[in-house]
C-alpha cells in the first residue's frame, strides 16, 4: 500500500504501484524515492509514517517525518517561521547525533515537496518511548 501524505486527502490509502494519489492527485513518492506505507504517530509539530526507500534493492524501511504544525501556528506568521526553524534544527541534530548512536535515528534526507517539509530518518524497530513508559512507568 502507498499512503498519501497530503493532510487534506479524503482517502490516503492507495495501491502500492500508484505514483499519484487517486483521491487528491498528490505525488505518492517523495523525491521519486520514498513511499509512505502506513501512519505511525503524530506529535506537537509533525506526523510520522513508516516508509520504504524504493531506491534500495530491498526497499529498506525508513521513517518519513512530515512537518505538521498545529492550526493556530499556521495562522501566525511569526510562530510558523519559528516552528520551521525548529524542524530544521531537529534535522541538523539528527544529522549530528544519529551518526554515532544506535538509539537515535540517522538522518537520510531533509526535503521539501509540494510546499511541505520532511525529514527522512532511519527506522529503528522496537518499542517507542511512549510504550516503554506505559509498561514500566
C-alpha positions in Angstrom: 0.0 0.0 0.0 1.0 3.6 -0.5 -0.1 6.3 1.9 -0.8 9.8 0.7 1.0 12.5 2.7 -1.4 15.3 1.8 -3.0 16.1 5.2 -6.3 17.0 3.4 -6.6 13.9 1.4 -10.0 12.3 1.9 -8.8 8.7 1.1 -5.0 8.5 1.8 -4.7 4.7 1.1 -3.6 3.8 -2.4 -2.4 0.7 -4.3 1.3 0.0 -3.9 2.1 0.6 -7.5 0.5 4.1 -7.8 2.6 7.2 -8.1 -0.2 9.7 -7.9 -2.9 9.6 -5.2 -6.3 8.6 -6.8 -8.2 10.7 -4.3 -6.4 14.1 -4.3 -3.7 14.0 -7.1 -0.7 14.4 -4.8 2.6 12.7 -5.6 3.0 9.5 -3.5 6.8 9.3 -3.8 8.9 11.8 -2.1 11.9 12.8 -4.3 10.8 9.9 -6.6 12.2 7.6 -3.9 10.4 7.4 -0.5 7.0 5.7 -0.4 4.9 6.1 2.8 3.1 2.9 3.6 1.4 3.5 6.9 0.8 6.1 9.6 2.8 5.7 12.7 2.1 8.5 15.1 1.9 12.3 15.4 3.4 14.8 17.8 3.4 18.5 18.5 4.5 19.6 15.1 4.9 16.5 13.0 3.3 13.3 11.7 5.3 10.1 11.2 4.9 7.4 8.6 6.6 4.1 8.0 8.1 4.3 4.5 10.1 2.4 2.0 13.2 3.6 0.2 12.4 2.4 -3.3 16.0 3.2 -4.5 17.4 0.4 -2.3 17.4 -3.2 -3.6 15.4 -4.5 -0.6 13.2 -1.4 -0.3 14.7 -0.6 3.1 12.3 0.7 5.7 12.6 4.3 6.9 10.5 6.9 8.7 9.1 10.0 6.9 8.6 12.8 9.4 6.3 15.4 8.0 6.3 19.0 9.3 2.7 19.4 10.5 2.2 22.3 12.9 -1.0 23.0 14.9 -3.7 25.1 13.2 -3.1 28.1 15.4 0.6 28.1 14.3 -0.4 28.2 10.6 -2.4 31.4 11.3 0.6 33.2 13.0 3.4 34.0 10.5 6.0 34.5 13.3 5.1 31.2 15.0 5.0 29.4 11.7 8.5 30.6 10.8 9.8 29.7 14.2 8.4 26.2 14.0 10.0 25.7 10.6 13.3 26.8 12.1 12.8 24.3 15.0 12.0 21.5 12.5 15.2 22.3 10.5 17.2 22.4 13.8 15.8 18.9 14.7 17.1 17.7 11.3 20.5 19.1 12.0 20.6 17.5 15.4 19.6 14.1 14.0 22.3 14.5 11.3 24.9 15.2 14.0 23.8 12.8 16.8 22.4 9.9 14.8 25.6 9.0 13.1 27.1 7.9 16.4 24.2 6.3 18.2 22.2 3.0 17.9 19.2 4.6 19.6 19.0 8.0 17.8 17.9 7.6 14.1 20.3 8.6 11.4 19.0 11.4 9.1 18.9 10.3 5.5 17.4 13.4 3.9 15.8 16.8 4.6 13.5 17.8 1.8 10.6 19.9 0.6 7.9 18.7 -1.8 4.6 20.3 -2.7 5.3 23.1 -0.1 5.6 20.6 2.7 8.8 19.8 4.7 10.1 16.3 5.6 12.8 14.6 7.4 13.7 11.1 6.2 15.1 9.1 9.1 16.4 5.6 9.9 13.7 3.2 11.1 14.7 1.6 14.4 12.5 -1.3 15.1 11.2 -1.8 18.7 9.1 -0.1 21.3 8.8 3.7 21.2 9.3 5.8 24.4 5.5 6.1 24.9 5.2 2.3 25.0 8.1 1.9 27.4 6.8 4.5 29.8 3.3 2.9 29.7 4.8 -0.5 30.6 7.3 0.5 33.2 6.1 3.9 34.4 
